[in-house]
Amino acid sequence: GSVSGGLFESVNRGNTWHKVETFVDNLAISSMCQTIDGTFYVATGHDQEANGGSQDAYDSGARGYGVYKSEADGSWTLIEGTQSYTYINEVVCDDINNYVLIACTQGLIKYDPVAGALSDLGDFPGGAACPSVAISKDGSLVIAHSVGGGPSAVWVSNNSGVNFTDVSDLSETP
């Protein structure tokens, strides 16, 4: 995927690439993940890509149109409800708990592919954008960053995103 637009595929370990014609034309791709069952999720738009000298990241040339999911027939489906997510920084798949995390200007969003539902994740701060998120291999640890809606902070969840703790100001004590 490319922030400048388009989804590309290689079938020979990256020696050559061709455009995936079944994907929406020329959307800015910010992040991708693949579940253990082979489903791909593609996030579009990215608020960290400033346009031609602009000081405002939200005046970006990298606007997107939601998160797309691959289908068994090779087609792509927009995840309903994500079309208003024009700036998605990361999408991360959790195979253990079977959900997808979406880090975007709307916050930290959880997508449940079985129910087809979007929801806020745990007690991640409302009104804050989420520029980045990571999840442990076993799905239990989630680390996310928030900006806006208060001071910038780092949040940690030890229970798969059910609850978060702000660890920004924690310091080691001897």
Backbone bond lengths (Angstrom), bond angles and torsions (degrees), N, CA, C in turn:
res aa  C-N    CA-C-N  psi(-1)  N-CA   C-N-CA  omega(-1)  CA-C   N-CA-C  phi
1 G - - - 1.452 - - 1.509 110.56 -
2 S 1.317 114.58 155.43 1.451 119.83 -176.13 1.516 110.94 -136.23
3 V 1.342 116.98 134.83 1.456 120.25 176.17 1.526 109.65 -64.82
4 S 1.332 117.44 -27.34 1.460 119.66 177.94 1.524 111.73 -78.69
5 G 1.312 117.11 -4.89 1.453 120.84 170.91 1.508 115.24 121.44
6 G 1.312 115.48 132.27 1.449 121.44 171.79 1.516 114.84 107.38
7 L 1.325 114.51 154.87 1.455 123.26 176.14 1.521 107.34 -115.67
8 F 1.329 116.37 131.80 1.457 121.23 -175.98 1.523 109.38 -126.37
9 E 1.343 115.27 155.37 1.463 121.32 -176.15 1.528 109.27 -135.12
10 S 1.323 114.67 144.08 1.457 121.24 173.92 1.518 108.01 -124.04
11 V 1.304 116.58 137.47 1.461 120.73 176.66 1.534 111.23 -113.74
12 N 1.349 115.96 8.72 1.461 119.98 -178.88 1.532 111.31 -135.09
13 R 1.332 114.97 46.39 1.470 122.62 175.03 1.528 113.27 60.04
14 G 1.320 116.66 34.44 1.451 121.16 174.73 1.512 116.04 85.70
15 N 1.336 118.27 6.11 1.465 119.71 177.83 1.523 111.48 -68.15
16 T 1.319 116.53 -38.94 1.467 121.29 175.28 1.521 108.73 -137.81
17 W 1.331 115.61 154.59 1.458 122.47 -177.63 1.518 109.45 -131.92
18 H 1.324 116.41 146.67 1.463 120.20 172.25 1.526 109.44 -137.63
19 K 1.313 114.58 152.19 1.452 120.84 -177.06 1.531 110.01 -69.86
20 V 1.327 116.68 138.84 1.458 121.85 176.18 1.534 106.08 -81.70
21 E 1.306 116.19 103.08 1.464 121.51 -173.35 1.526 113.23 -70.26
22 T 1.340 117.48 -20.66 1.467 119.34 -179.83 1.519 112.83 -81.60
23 F 1.350 117.00 -8.57 1.457 120.40 178.23 1.525 109.07 -87.01
24 V 1.332 115.87 153.94 1.456 122.33 179.37 1.525 109.25 -54.92
25 D 1.330 116.86 134.98 1.450 121.78 -174.30 1.524 113.52 -67.68
26 N 1.314 116.01 128.32 1.460 125.94 167.56 1.524 116.22 57.50
27 L 1.296 119.44 34.68 1.464 120.44 171.55 1.524 109.82 -82.64
28 A 1.315 115.94 142.24 1.464 121.68 178.21 1.522 109.41 -70.63
29 I 1.312 117.49 114.89 1.462 122.13 -177.21 1.525 109.02 -97.47
30 S 1.326 115.31 124.50 1.457 120.64 -176.74 1.517 113.04 -103.58
31 S 1.329 117.79 -30.04 1.450 120.02 -173.42 1.529 109.59 -162.00
32 M 1.326 115.36 152.38 1.463 120.94 177.08 1.519 108.98 -142.27
33 C 1.330 115.76 151.94 1.462 120.41 170.23 1.527 107.91 -146.88
34 Q 1.314 115.67 160.64 1.462 121.65 179.87 1.519 108.82 -130.66
35 T 1.329 115.96 133.50 1.456 120.83 177.43 1.522 110.14 -82.77
36 I 1.312 115.90 166.87 1.456 121.22 -178.09 1.537 112.18 -62.24
37 D 1.344 116.63 -25.70 1.470 119.57 178.54 1.533 112.86 -84.29
38 G 1.348 117.18 1.33 1.460 121.36 175.97 1.518 115.16 96.63
39 T 1.318 118.46 -0.49 1.460 120.87 178.66 1.526 109.43 -74.01
40 F 1.336 115.61 130.77 1.465 121.16 175.91 1.517 109.68 -98.52
41 Y 1.334 115.54 143.67 1.461 122.90 171.92 1.521 106.96 -120.96
42 V 1.324 116.05 130.52 1.459 121.87 -178.12 1.522 108.72 -122.59
43 A 1.345 116.22 120.96 1.462 122.42 178.68 1.529 108.70 -95.39
44 T 1.326 115.92 145.25 1.458 119.87 -178.92 1.525 111.25 -122.72
45 G 1.318 115.05 149.92 1.460 121.98 -178.66 1.510 111.14 82.90
46 H 1.341 116.22 152.61 1.455 119.91 -179.76 1.507 108.57 -158.30
47 D 1.319 117.84 123.87 1.469 120.55 -175.75 1.519 113.77 -82.23
48 Q 1.305 119.04 -0.24 1.461 121.20 179.06 1.524 112.53 -96.69
49 E 1.303 117.76 3.27 1.464 122.48 -178.76 1.521 109.39 -104.30
50 A 1.331 118.63 86.97 1.460 122.51 -179.08 1.523 110.04 -69.81
51 N 1.314 116.33 145.59 1.452 123.84 -175.97 1.518 110.94 -94.48
52 G 1.328 117.98 124.79 1.443 125.94 170.26 1.514 117.82 30.76
53 G 1.296 118.60 64.24 1.450 121.89 175.54 1.517 114.40 84.44
54 S 1.311 118.36 -0.92 1.457 120.93 179.69 1.524 109.74 -67.82
55 Q 1.313 116.56 137.20 1.455 121.10 176.49 1.522 110.79 -86.98
56 D 1.316 117.60 -11.47 1.460 122.67 -176.12 1.520 109.63 -102.63
57 A 1.330 116.86 111.65 1.467 120.37 -178.87 1.520 111.65 -60.52
58 Y 1.340 117.78 -25.81 1.455 119.71 -178.68 1.523 112.26 -83.45
59 D 1.333 117.37 1.41 1.453 122.59 171.84 1.522 106.21 -104.29
60 S 1.294 115.40 50.59 1.451 123.36 -168.32 1.513 112.83 -92.37
61 G 1.311 114.76 155.18 1.449 120.82 171.92 1.514 110.77 -90.63
62 A 1.314 118.62 9.99 1.466 121.83 -174.61 1.527 111.19 -118.48
63 R 1.326 117.04 40.55 1.467 119.47 177.16 1.518 110.42 -72.57
64 G 1.303 114.47 146.29 1.450 119.62 -179.55 1.512 111.95 -119.34
65 Y 1.308 114.68 -167.73 1.455 121.84 179.96 1.523 109.09 -145.17
66 G 1.344 116.68 57.93 1.449 120.53 172.09 1.510 116.25 90.09
67 V 1.345 113.48 -163.06 1.463 123.09 -179.38 1.521 107.81 -115.99
68 Y 1.323 115.38 135.61 1.461 122.04 179.23 1.514 109.73 -112.79
69 K 1.320 114.71 150.90 1.468 122.87 -177.82 1.517 107.90 -124.85
70 S 1.339 116.76 135.14 1.462 120.33 177.44 1.521 110.27 -74.40
71 E 1.307 115.90 148.18 1.463 122.16 177.46 1.525 109.30 -112.89
72 A 1.302 117.74 160.68 1.464 122.67 -177.02 1.527 112.54 -59.32
73 D 1.339 117.23 -29.74 1.465 120.40 -178.46 1.526 113.28 -84.61
74 G 1.341 117.65 4.81 1.458 121.43 179.76 1.516 114.31 91.79
75 S 1.317 117.31 -3.33 1.462 119.99 178.23 1.528 110.01 -85.77
76 W 1.331 116.29 174.55 1.458 122.84 -178.73 1.511 109.13 -126.95
77 T 1.336 116.50 140.25 1.456 122.46 -179.78 1.523 109.29 -122.41
78 L 1.338 116.11 132.36 1.453 120.95 173.51 1.524 107.83 -71.24
79 I 1.324 117.58 130.59 1.457 120.81 176.20 1.519 107.31 -71.81
80 E 1.316 115.63 116.24 1.466 121.95 -177.18 1.522 110.76 -55.27
81 G 1.321 115.66 132.39 1.452 121.38 -179.34 1.520 113.31 98.59
82 T 1.340 118.37 -14.02 1.466 120.25 -179.56 1.526 112.48 -96.13
83 Q 1.317 118.58 -4.99 1.458 120.35 -176.25 1.532 113.16 -61.84
84 S 1.316 118.19 -21.55 1.468 120.87 176.49 1.528 111.68 -85.37
85 Y 1.314 118.58 -4.16 1.455 122.49 178.55 1.535 107.71 -85.57
86 T 1.320 116.85 90.14 1.464 120.39 -176.77 1.523 113.25 -87.79
87 Y 1.343 116.90 -16.25 1.458 120.88 178.60 1.525 109.39 -128.68
88 I 1.327 115.80 94.71 1.468 121.62 178.65 1.523 107.64 -110.03
89 N 1.313 116.07 122.40 1.462 120.55 -176.54 1.519 112.83 -87.14
90 E 1.321 116.94 -38.65 1.464 120.26 -179.40 1.517 110.54 -151.20
91 V 1.311 114.57 150.74 1.453 122.19 169.71 1.531 106.11 -130.47
92 V 1.348 116.54 130.70 1.462 122.07 -174.12 1.525 108.70 -130.66
93 C 1.327 116.57 131.31 1.469 121.41 179.90 1.530 110.63 -94.94
94 D 1.321 116.37 136.63 1.454 122.73 175.03 1.531 107.61 -115.61
95 D 1.322 116.00 100.65 1.468 120.54 -177.48 1.514 113.65 -72.94
96 I 1.320 117.96 -27.62 1.463 120.83 -177.98 1.528 110.36 -68.54
97 N 1.337 116.39 -48.01 1.464 121.16 -177.21 1.526 113.17 -98.14
98 N 1.325 117.00 0.47 1.461 124.60 175.37 1.530 112.80 57.39
99 Y 1.330 116.21 58.69 1.452 120.10 171.02 1.522 109.64 -148.82
100 V 1.335 115.21 169.88 1.451 122.67 179.89 1.523 107.63 -122.54
101 L 1.338 117.38 135.03 1.454 122.00 176.06 1.521 109.14 -100.20
102 I 1.331 115.39 137.06 1.458 121.80 -179.80 1.522 107.59 -120.85
103 A 1.337 117.13 114.41 1.469 122.88 177.34 1.521 107.46 -96.69
104 C 1.335 116.85 114.53 1.466 120.21 -173.49 1.522 111.42 -149.19
105 T 1.309 116.35 -179.97 1.464 119.89 -179.96 1.522 111.36 -67.05
106 Q 1.320 119.47 -18.70 1.464 122.66 176.09 1.518 112.13 -81.74
107 G 1.323 118.14 -6.97 1.454 122.16 179.61 1.511 111.93 122.90
108 L 1.306 115.90 -150.73 1.458 123.01 176.80 1.517 106.74 -108.28
109 I 1.325 115.81 115.50 1.457 122.41 -172.59 1.527 109.45 -114.85
110 K 1.312 115.63 141.13 1.472 122.22 176.46 1.521 108.29 -106.67
111 Y 1.337 115.69 132.52 1.463 121.29 174.70 1.514 108.27 -114.26
112 D 1.327 116.15 123.74 1.458 122.79 176.95 1.529 107.29 -100.29
113 P 1.341 118.53 105.98 1.457 120.23 -176.35 1.525 114.29 -67.51
114 V 1.308 117.91 -25.48 1.470 120.45 179.03 1.526 109.87 -70.69
115 A 1.323 116.08 -48.14 1.468 120.82 179.83 1.530 112.16 -83.51
116 G 1.342 116.64 -16.71 1.457 120.38 -175.99 1.515 112.37 67.41
117 A 1.348 116.82 30.69 1.467 121.56 -172.60 1.522 112.12 -116.16
118 L 1.340 114.93 144.87 1.459 123.09 173.23 1.515 108.71 -105.58
119 S 1.350 116.80 142.72 1.460 119.89 176.24 1.518 109.45 -153.54
120 D 1.351 115.29 157.23 1.456 119.83 172.34 1.518 107.29 -65.99
121 L 1.319 116.55 151.21 1.459 120.28 -175.55 1.519 110.67 -100.75
122 G 1.300 115.95 115.52 1.459 121.91 174.27 1.512 112.23 53.22
123 D 1.304 116.65 -141.74 1.451 120.78 178.91 1.523 111.52 -105.89
124 F 1.342 116.74 33.26 1.459 121.04 171.03 1.527 106.39 -56.65
125 P 1.349 118.28 138.78 1.463 119.80 -170.09 1.527 114.00 -60.44
126 G 1.320 116.42 127.03 1.456 121.63 177.36 1.515 110.51 -67.71
127 G 1.323 116.70 147.02 1.453 121.50 178.99 1.513 113.67 81.52
128 A 1.323 117.92 -1.12 1.464 121.28 -179.68 1.522 110.19 -103.81
129 A 1.323 115.76 138.47 1.455 120.62 172.97 1.522 108.97 -77.10
130 C 1.326 116.33 156.21 1.463 121.53 179.44 1.531 108.70 -122.02
131 P 1.348 117.93 101.54 1.455 119.78 -179.78 1.525 114.74 -77.00
132 S 1.339 118.21 -20.89 1.462 118.70 -179.45 1.527 111.18 -156.59
133 V 1.330 114.12 151.72 1.458 121.55 178.91 1.524 108.51 -150.10
134 A 1.327 116.08 146.81 1.459 122.01 174.89 1.512 107.67 -140.29
135 I 1.334 115.33 152.36 1.465 120.26 -179.61 1.518 108.27 -136.41
136 S 1.326 115.74 142.18 1.464 120.23 179.97 1.519 110.49 -70.50
137 K 1.313 115.44 161.19 1.465 121.16 -178.41 1.533 112.55 -59.11
138 D 1.334 116.92 -35.00 1.466 119.66 179.87 1.533 112.38 -86.63
139 G 1.331 117.92 -1.74 1.460 121.65 175.57 1.510 115.72 82.09
140 S 1.310 118.35 -3.17 1.460 119.32 -174.77 1.530 113.25 -82.57
141 L 1.324 117.85 -32.10 1.463 122.15 -176.15 1.529 110.17 -103.87
142 V 1.327 116.55 125.24 1.462 122.56 175.48 1.523 107.02 -123.10
143 I 1.324 116.58 130.76 1.460 122.32 176.12 1.516 107.39 -121.98
144 A 1.337 116.32 128.76 1.461 120.72 -177.62 1.525 110.08 -139.24
145 H 1.309 115.54 157.93 1.460 122.84 -179.57 1.524 107.49 -116.15
146 S 1.330 117.16 138.26 1.466 120.36 176.71 1.523 109.74 -121.12
147 V 1.338 115.40 144.83 1.461 122.29 173.46 1.519 107.42 -136.97
148 G 1.324 116.11 147.71 1.466 120.02 -177.66 1.516 109.67 80.13
149 G 1.311 117.20 163.32 1.458 120.86 -179.08 1.521 111.92 65.26
150 G 1.332 117.33 22.86 1.463 122.82 -176.12 1.507 109.02 134.05
151 P 1.323 117.79 -172.10 1.468 119.43 -179.87 1.532 111.33 -67.48
152 S 1.318 115.21 151.83 1.460 120.92 174.55 1.526 108.11 -59.06
153 A 1.327 117.09 138.60 1.464 119.46 -175.00 1.531 111.11 -148.86
154 V 1.325 114.45 158.64 1.460 122.65 173.13 1.520 107.03 -109.10
155 W 1.323 115.53 129.80 1.463 121.95 -176.73 1.516 110.04 -117.92
156 V 1.328 116.46 140.26 1.462 122.29 -179.85 1.530 108.88 -127.15
157 S 1.326 114.97 136.54 1.458 121.68 172.82 1.522 108.04 -122.62
158 N 1.323 116.53 131.20 1.462 121.70 176.86 1.525 111.72 -103.50
159 N 1.347 116.99 9.30 1.461 120.50 -179.22 1.530 111.55 -134.48
160 S 1.340 114.74 49.00 1.468 122.72 174.96 1.521 113.72 60.02
161 G 1.324 118.02 30.65 1.461 121.76 175.70 1.512 115.43 88.93
162 V 1.321 117.94 9.08 1.459 119.92 177.86 1.526 109.62 -69.75
163 N 1.329 116.70 -45.54 1.461 122.04 178.19 1.519 109.19 -132.51
164 F 1.334 116.38 147.34 1.461 122.32 178.38 1.519 110.35 -123.07
165 T 1.328 115.78 149.74 1.457 123.10 173.96 1.516 108.34 -122.71
166 D 1.330 116.35 133.61 1.461 121.61 175.47 1.529 107.26 -75.88
167 V 1.331 116.42 115.31 1.464 120.76 -179.20 1.528 111.58 -107.65
168 S 1.309 117.80 13.13 1.462 122.17 -177.04 1.511 113.49 -61.01
169 D 1.317 117.83 -37.73 1.455 120.85 -174.26 1.524 113.92 -104.02
170 L 1.317 116.76 7.88 1.462 118.61 179.01 1.512 109.27 -73.54
171 S 1.279 117.25 136.40 1.459 120.62 176.41 1.515 108.61 -128.03
172 E 1.321 113.63 154.94 1.454 118.35 179.10 1.517 109.79 -72.56
173 T 1.296 115.25 140.98 1.458 119.28 174.31 1.522 108.16 -113.43
174 P 1.314 116.22 142.00 1.475 118.30 -178.77 1.501 113.12 -67.18
